[in-house]
């Protein structure tokens, strides 16, 4: 199994249908001193995000929080996008910071995994691992293509464990996926990074 060549500086995760359970499985397996920040876009209405974040924070050793605009992105913290804007990561004086943008088109999914991943592709010199979990549709594929051009590693959840295989399948068909993994395999690999 090919591992990420270097320790990632940032892990980006996108999920939709079935994502809350998959995210809980992954995040609850990571230690409090995990050496890498994690940013997440989960398709979910904004009025449900706060409770979702509290549930994750209660079962995880890592701190899980709803991302505020302009936060410094630090190791040991999981940042979850709001449900009404698209979380992005930018560099400010070589430090990773959170920002938000509105969808470009009214038909775009919000929050958008593509928006998160595309912002990652613009982070010069940042080693990124991007993970696409269970979900309907193809959100994340365009962003994964851009990340791949910049040398990022892309993992997707295997079909057997997905509530819906749409998002992982779309990325696989685009030819940008390094690993197709079960949640157990993801947990094992993430602990070894």
QUIMO-V627837 format. One record per residue. RES is the residue in three letters. PSI is psi in whole degrees, 0 to 359 (* if undefined). Layout:
# QUIMO-V627837
res = <RES;RES>
psi = <PSI;PSI>
This chain:
# QUIMO-V627837
res = <UNK;UNK;UNK;UNK;UNK;UNK;UNK;UNK;UNK;UNK;UNK;UNK;UNK;UNK;UNK;UNK;UNK;UNK;UNK;UNK;UNK;UNK;UNK;UNK;UNK;UNK;UNK;UNK;UNK;UNK;UNK;UNK;UNK;UNK;UNK;UNK;UNK;UNK;UNK;UNK;UNK;UNK;UNK;UNK;UNK;UNK;UNK;UNK;UNK;UNK;UNK;UNK;UNK;UNK;UNK;UNK;UNK;UNK;UNK;UNK;UNK;UNK;UNK;UNK;UNK;UNK;UNK;UNK;UNK;UNK;UNK;UNK;UNK;UNK;UNK;UNK;UNK;UNK;UNK;UNK;UNK;UNK;UNK;UNK;UNK;UNK;UNK;UNK;UNK;UNK;UNK;UNK;UNK;UNK;UNK;UNK;UNK;UNK;UNK;UNK;UNK;UNK;UNK;UNK;UNK;UNK;UNK;UNK;UNK;UNK;UNK;UNK;UNK;UNK;UNK;UNK;UNK;UNK;UNK;UNK;UNK;UNK;UNK;UNK;UNK;UNK;UNK;UNK;UNK;UNK;UNK;UNK;UNK;UNK;UNK;UNK;UNK;UNK;UNK;UNK;UNK;UNK;UNK;UNK;UNK;UNK;UNK;UNK;UNK;UNK;UNK;UNK;UNK;UNK;UNK;UNK;UNK;UNK;UNK;UNK;UNK;UNK;UNK;UNK;UNK;UNK;UNK;UNK;UNK;UNK;UNK;UNK;UNK;UNK;UNK;UNK;UNK;UNK;UNK;UNK;UNK;UNK;UNK;UNK;UNK;UNK;UNK;UNK;UNK;UNK;UNK;UNK;UNK>
psi = <128;128;161;129;316;163;130;151;338;138;128;132;135;139;158;236;125;354;319;317;319;318;319;318;314;308;326;349;350;144;161;328;29;132;11;135;153;132;139;135;116;123;112;138;147;326;350;346;316;316;320;315;318;317;315;317;328;333;1;145;328;154;129;129;155;129;130;153;134;18;143;130;118;155;150;3;140;124;122;133;148;167;355;1;167;115;135;159;135;168;133;111;44;13;138;132;153;148;169;150;152;155;145;318;150;341;351;146;139;124;156;126;321;316;318;309;319;322;324;324;339;0;93;128;5;123;117;138;122;136;128;119;183;144;155;145;205;14;132;336;312;317;322;323;316;319;318;322;334;8;10;157;141;125;147;156;137;155;320;329;357;140;319;130;12;304;312;318;319;316;322;315;334;349;27;6;131;323;136;114;151;166;322;318;321;314;313;312;321;323;335;356;*>
